[in-house]
Amino acid sequence: MNLISTPAELMTKAEGILALNDRGSYTVPTHGLYPFQWNWDSCLVSLGQRHTNEPRAWLELHTLFEHQWDDGMVPHIVFHELDDGYFPGPEIWATGKSVPTTGITQPPVAGLAIRRLFEDATDTANAKRSAERLLPLVDRWHQWFYNHRDPERTGLVALIHPWESGRDNSVDWDAPFERVPVDGIAPYERRDLQHADAAHRPTKDQYDRYLWLVEHFRDLNWDNTKLHDASPFQLVDPGFNAILIRSCDDLAEVAEALGHTELAKRNRTMAQKGRDAMESLWQENIGQYACYDRVANTLCDSASIGGILAVLAGLPKARAKAIVKRIETLKEQVNYLVPSHDPSDARFDAKRYWRGPCWLIVNYLITIGLRSADEVSLAQEIEAQSLRLIETSGFAEYYDPMTGEPCGGSSFTWTAAMVMEFCQERHIA
Ligand code: DGY
């Protein structure tokens, strides 16, 4: 693997980052830039925490799900403690919750995390208790997705805000974003630029549109029976749907182990319907999946990582092979896999957030998909390159795939958690 550090040394460093960002019952992604609990960060972070403290890992998940909305949605940020170093804060979202939250969601990694925590547990009694408590909550969230974000029952859910994808400024959203107006938004001051290089972050034009959508949904009282249809932004992201499909499948595994056959069956059915529908997102000319713009009724012309992350869904063999080929092509253009956008596209930007940089969390999810498809050697290569990035550039939020330079925030929790997972090399098919 050509590493200077031993896995034990990397584990110790990663553990230090987790401790630094631990706030007792939840973990912040990083000090300053992201001072609250983020949804998919927490689920991914629990995967690292389990290697040193299983009860703490379960607690991370319990804390998140304590803030599940009555309709089943699990919000993308829980604002546990006020911190004006972040914008937009709770007063902008105004969702009316006793502990404030945002009003949108994030990729549901919960099922995948729970399965790993459960199956690898050494404290099996606690694992059983925790899984029993979480199963119905995650199941409700999965149902919420298909009820509120797939009104026509296509099998695929749409995002109504780029922040839901986690890939805030992906090239995928450029064309649909032209439809999102900017007039009438309240004046605002960004805070992210006080903590990170502006050249690594989304643009002002994108922020205006993020804010317009938030204000629009707030005007509709965050009523999820209305938001999907009222949004000018309805994007079906193959990566997001693959995460949801995997979450349903993994939750079903745990449910079966605990004898909850109805819950398991329901989740298997949702997963299979989603998997079948993924084929509608296949874009032959780029050899990968693409986002579908529901309002414009068109596939996006954008070869982003979202279409590669699709491999997590358990695709037909030929499609998984095609994704492998696609990653091999990208490999010829970068020094570190997997870039979040195709470098041969003029819109690629090596340092700007989701328009080019590589992210360890996406690498991790892709390797799980590749291993499930028996593509072990490519998975190992991505894992090795990910660890090499850590040695070169520390625990950054993301990295320039050409130079390996660290970008965005530093001492980043989920990056550390992924390092712990890679060092363990324990993967479930
Ligand atoms: C941000 O504020 O940059 C986040 O990505 C929103 O979740």
Residues whose N, C-alpha, C, O or C-beta is under 5 A from the ligand:
A	BS01	DGY	F87 W163 D168
